[in-house]
Amino acid sequence: MPERKPAGFFRGEKEQPTLITEAATSLEQQHHDRVRRYVMIMAFRIPCLVGAAIAYGIWHNWVISLLIIGVSIPLPWIAVLGANDRPPRSKDEPSRWDGRRNQKALDSRPHNAIDS
């Protein structure tokens, strides 16, 4: 008799357990996701540079090559911003600035002026 693999709680589920907690993903998993996102964006830069060289070889037009290279210029900046981004806050997470919202930029109470 063939060995039966354990299934999830519901029919059609695979071996993944059901998530029963509202805990945030671990810092290690967040780091792994950010590194993967960074590598994917930066990996797109190499084909852009190779594509610019191929485009110049085919059409001998430096404008098209510069446009392709121009697309790859902001990719490192975008990759770093994406890699340094944290997961979005949940509605239950407290705001760190709650106490400062009620402060006014300038002191609005009346002041006594001394005339000489």
C-alpha positions in Angstrom: 0.0 0.0 0.0 1.5 3.4 -0.9 2.4 5.7 1.9 0.0 8.6 2.1 1.4 12.1 2.6 -0.2 14.2 5.4 -2.5 16.8 4.0 -3.6 20.1 5.5 -6.7 20.6 7.5 -8.9 21.3 4.4 -9.2 19.3 1.3 -6.8 20.3 -1.5 -4.2 21.7 0.8 -0.7 20.6 0.5 1.8 20.1 3.3 1.7 23.7 4.4 0.3 24.2 7.9 -2.6 26.6 8.4 -1.5 29.9 9.9 -3.3 30.4 13.2 -1.4 33.5 14.6 -1.3 37.1 13.8 2.4 37.3 14.6 4.5 39.3 12.1 7.0 37.5 9.9 10.3 36.9 11.4 13.2 39.4 10.9 15.1 36.7 9.1 12.3 36.1 6.7 11.8 39.8 6.1 15.6 40.1 5.4 15.4 37.2 3.0 12.5 38.8 1.1 14.3 42.2 0.9 17.5 40.6 -0.4 15.6 38.6 -3.0 13.8 41.8 -4.1 17.1 43.7 -4.4 18.8 40.9 -6.4 15.8 40.7 -8.8 15.8 44.4 -9.5 19.6 44.6 -9.9 19.6 41.5 -12.1 17.5 43.4 -14.6 20.3 46.0 -15.0 22.7 43.6 -16.6 20.3 42.7 -19.5 19.7 46.4 -20.0 23.4 47.1 -20.5 23.8 44.1 -22.8 20.7 45.1 -24.6 22.1 48.6 -25.2 25.2 47.1 -26.7 23.2 44.7 -28.9 20.9 47.6 -30.0 23.9 49.7 -31.0 25.3 46.7 -32.9 22.1 46.1 -34.8 20.9 49.7 -35.5 24.1 51.7 -35.1 22.0 54.3 -33.3 23.5 55.7 -30.1 20.3 57.4 -29.1 18.5 54.0 -28.7 21.4 52.7 -26.7 21.4 55.7 -24.4 17.7 55.3 -23.8 18.2 51.7 -22.8 21.1 52.7 -20.5 18.9 55.5 -19.1 16.3 53.0 -18.0 19.0 51.1 -16.1 20.4 54.2 -14.3 17.7 54.5 -11.5 17.5 50.8 -10.9 20.2 50.7 -8.1 18.4 53.5 -6.3 15.0 51.7 -6.6 16.6 48.5 -5.5 18.1 50.1 -2.4 14.9 51.8 -1.5 13.0 48.6 -1.9 15.5 46.6 0.1 15.5 49.1 3.0 11.7 49.3 3.2 10.0 47.6 6.1 6.6 45.8 5.8 3.6 48.1 6.1 2.3 48.9 9.5 -0.9 47.2 10.7 -3.8 49.2 12.0 -3.2 47.8 15.5 0.4 49.0 15.6 0.6 52.2 17.7 1.9 55.3 16.1 5.1 56.8 17.5 3.9 60.4 16.9 0.5 60.5 18.6 1.6 62.9 21.3 3.1 65.5 18.9 0.0 65.8 16.7 -1.7 68.3 19.0 1.3 70.6 19.3 1.2 73.8 17.2 4.1 75.0 15.2 4.0 78.4 16.9 3.0 79.3 20.4 -0.5 80.8 20.0 -1.0 82.2 23.5 -1.1 86.0 23.9 2.1 87.8 24.9 2.5 91.0 26.7 4.5 93.6 24.7 6.6 96.2 26.5 6.4 99.6 24.8 9.1 102.1 25.6 
